[in-house]
C-alpha cells in the first residue's frame, strides 16, 4: 500500500523530496524511489536526515557514499537536516523553491536556439560514417521537466555522449538545478 501511495505521490507532485537516513546511507528502496522520480521526470531534492548525530569521520564517510551512490542524479541538491532539532529546514525549502523554479521555467525559442548554436560551435558532434549530424534550431517542448526539441539532420546517429554534453551545457547556461532535462531530436524530411 505504501509503495502504491508513493508512486501516486510522485506522479502528482512537482518537486519530490527524498529523505535519506544519514546513518544508513542510500538503501535499495531509496534507489527504487529515485528511479521512479526520474521516470516521472520530476524535480528532486535530497534531504539527508540525522546529520547532527554523526561524528566528523562518519560525516566524511557518508559524504563519499552519497556522492558515489547518487552520481546519476548529481544535478539534485542534497541538504543536510535534522528533523529532531529542526536544523537545515530553511535551506531545504530554499532548495525546493530553486528546483521548482528551474523545472517550471519558461524558455523562448531564440534563447534555446542561441544556446544550441554556442554548444554546437564549442564542440560539434562527432562524424559518424563520414557524416556529421547537423543541429539546426531548437524550441521549448514543455516544462516539468524542461524539454527541448532539437531539429536537424542525421540526428539518429547522434551519440548519447553528445546528448549528455548538451544536457550539461544547457544546465550550466540556464542555471537549472534540481530538475532533469529532456531532449527530443527530430529530423526533417529531405525533399531531395
C-alpha positions in Angstrom: 0.0 0.0 0.0 2.8 2.4 0.9 4.6 1.7 -2.4 1.4 2.5 -4.4 0.8 5.7 -2.4 4.5 6.7 -3.0 4.2 6.2 -6.8 0.9 8.1 -6.9 2.5 11.0 -4.9 5.5 11.1 -7.3 3.1 11.3 -10.3 1.1 14.2 -8.7 4.0 16.2 -7.3 6.1 19.0 -8.9 9.1 18.6 -6.7 10.0 15.3 -5.0 11.9 15.3 -1.7 13.6 12.1 -0.8 14.6 11.7 2.8 17.8 9.6 3.3 18.9 8.4 6.7 22.5 9.5 7.1 23.3 6.6 9.3 22.0 4.1 6.8 23.0 5.7 3.5 21.2 5.0 0.3 19.2 1.8 0.6 17.7 -0.3 -2.3 14.3 1.2 -1.5 15.7 4.7 -1.8 17.2 3.8 -5.2 13.9 2.4 -6.4 12.1 5.7 -5.3 14.8 7.7 -7.1 14.2 5.7 -10.3 10.5 6.3 -10.1 11.2 10.1 -9.7 13.5 10.0 -12.7 11.0 8.1 -14.8 8.3 10.6 -13.9 10.6 13.5 -14.8 10.1 15.3 -11.5 12.4 17.8 -9.9 14.3 16.4 -7.0 15.8 17.5 -3.7 17.6 15.1 -1.3 17.1 15.6 2.4 19.9 13.8 4.4 18.4 13.4 7.9 20.1 12.7 11.2 23.1 14.6 10.1 23.7 16.1 13.6 24.2 12.6 15.2 27.2 11.7 13.1 30.9 12.2 14.1 33.2 14.1 11.7 34.6 10.8 10.4 31.1 9.4 9.9 30.1 12.5 8.0 33.1 12.2 5.7 32.2 8.5 5.0 28.6 9.4 4.4 29.5 12.2 2.0 31.7 9.8 0.0 29.0 7.2 -0.1 26.3 9.7 -1.1 28.4 11.2 -3.9 29.1 7.7 -5.3 25.6 6.3 -5.0 23.8 9.4 -6.2 26.2 10.2 -9.1 23.3 9.6 -11.6 21.3 12.5 -10.0 24.3 14.8 -9.4 22.0 17.7 -10.6 19.8 17.3 -7.5 20.7 19.3 -4.4 21.3 17.4 -1.2 20.5 19.3 2.0 21.7 18.1 5.4 18.9 18.4 8.0 17.9 17.3 11.5 14.2 16.6 11.9 14.7 16.2 15.6 16.2 19.7 16.1 14.7 21.4 13.1 18.1 22.5 11.7 18.5 22.8 7.9 14.8 23.1 7.1 15.2 26.7 5.9 17.8 25.6 3.4 15.7 22.6 2.4 12.8 24.8 1.5 15.1 27.1 -0.4 16.3 24.1 -2.4 12.7 23.1 -3.1 11.9 26.6 -4.4 15.0 26.6 -6.6 14.2 23.2 -8.0 10.6 24.2 -8.7 11.7 27.4 -10.4 14.1 25.5 -12.6 11.5 22.8 -13.5 8.8 25.3 -14.5 10.9 28.0 -16.1 9.7 29.3 -19.5 12.2 29.5 -22.3 12.0 31.4 -25.6 12.8 29.7 -28.9 15.5 32.3 -29.6 17.3 31.7 -26.2 17.3 27.9 -26.8 18.4 28.2 -30.4 21.3 30.5 -29.4 22.4 28.1 -26.6 22.3 25.3 -29.1 24.4 27.3 -31.6 27.0 28.1 -28.9 27.1 24.4 -27.8 27.5 23.3 -31.4 30.3 25.7 -32.1 32.1 24.9 -28.9 32.0 21.2 -29.5 30.4 19.9 -32.7 29.1 16.3 -32.7 31.4 13.5 -33.9 31.4 12.3 -37.5 29.6 9.0 -37.9 30.1 7.1 -41.2 31.6 10.1 -42.9 28.8 12.5 -42.0 28.3 14.8 -39.0 24.9 15.4 -37.5 23.6 18.9 -38.1 21.7 20.7 -35.4 19.6 23.5 -37.0 17.4 25.0 -34.3 15.6 24.2 -31.1 12.4 25.3 -29.3 10.7 24.5 -26.0 8.8 21.3 -25.8 7.3 21.6 -22.3 8.1 22.1 -18.7 8.5 20.0 -15.5 10.9 18.7 -16.7 12.2 21.3 -19.1 12.1 19.7 -22.6 13.9 21.0 -25.6 13.0 19.9 -29.1 16.1 20.0 -31.4 15.6 19.9 -35.2 18.3 18.9 -37.6 19.6 16.2 -39.9 21.2 12.9 -39.2 20.2 13.1 -35.6 19.6 9.3 -35.3 23.4 8.9 -35.4 23.9 11.4 -32.6 25.7 9.6 -29.8 24.4 9.5 -26.2 27.5 11.2 -25.0 26.7 14.3 -27.1 23.2 14.3 -25.7 24.7 14.4 -22.2 27.0 17.2 -23.3 24.0 19.2 -24.4 22.2 18.5 -21.2 25.2 19.7 -19.1 25.7 22.7 -21.3 22.0 23.8 -21.1 22.0 23.1 -17.3 25.0 25.4 -16.8 23.9 28.1 -19.3 20.4 28.4 -17.9 21.4 27.7 -14.3 19.0 24.8 -13.9 19.3 22.9 -10.6 17.2 20.1 -9.1 15.5 19.1 -12.3 16.1 16.6 -15.1 16.3 17.9 -18.7 15.0 16.1 -21.7 15.9 16.5 -25.3 13.7 15.4 -28.2 15.6 15.1 -31.5 13.6 15.5 -34.7 14.8 15.0 -38.2 13.3 17.0 -41.1 12.3 15.2 -44.3 14.8 15.6 -47.0 13.0 16.8 -50.1 15.7 15.6 -52.5 
